[in-house]
Structure formats: C-alpha cells, structure tokens
Amino acid sequence: MAITVNLRYTGENGNARKFVQEMTASGTVASIRAEAGNLRYEYYQSFDDPETVLLIDSWENQAAIDAHHASPMMATIAALREKYDLHMTVERFMSIEENEEDRKFIRK
C-alpha cells in the first residue's frame, strides 16, 4: 500500500519556483528519487496561484518515509524552505486497490 503526500509550497516573488529550481540543480531531487522505497517525487506549478508549487511525494510504505525523514537530505530541504521563506500545507493519502466500478472511469 503506497503512501502519497501532497505538499503545497507557497511563497512570494517566485520563491516557490526558485526553491524547486535549487532542489533540482543541487541534485537533491535526484537523490530523493533514488532512495529506497521512493515511488514518485514530482513538482507541479499551480495555474490558479503562481506563487504555489505542489509536490507529489509517494513512498512504498511508512518505513521508507521514516528513512527519508531521517536522512541528511531533510536538513538540506529544511534549509532551502527557510531560505525561500516558504509556507506549507500537507495532505496524506494511502492507496487502495482499484475496484471494478473505478475501472469504468479510468482511461489508460
């Protein structure tokens, strides 16, 4: 059962985008994607609010998330959040198996 966390980063003067750019350029994003248990680590720009960036962060299980949170990368991420004065909202989801009714509405 995968665990997906949606984090919305909001700042001012393009700081959320600058944060993502630095996370990517520094290799931090690539390192997180290479961590054991990481399924997805992707940023998206909001059409409604140009000062907000959405991170979709998905892991195989809670143990993988715990290992990520204990890694040195978290200090890097925290420092960059502070540098760009970002504020966050967080939502957490757990995957479930598709059922027959769901399949009717999914186009692959």
Buried (B, 14 or more C-beta within 10 A) or exposed (E): EBBBBBBBBBBEEEBBBBBBEBBEEEEBBEBBEEBEBBBEBEBEEEEEEEBBBBBBBBBBEEEBBEBBEEBEBEEBBEEBBEEBEBEEEEEEEEEEEEEEEEEEEEEE
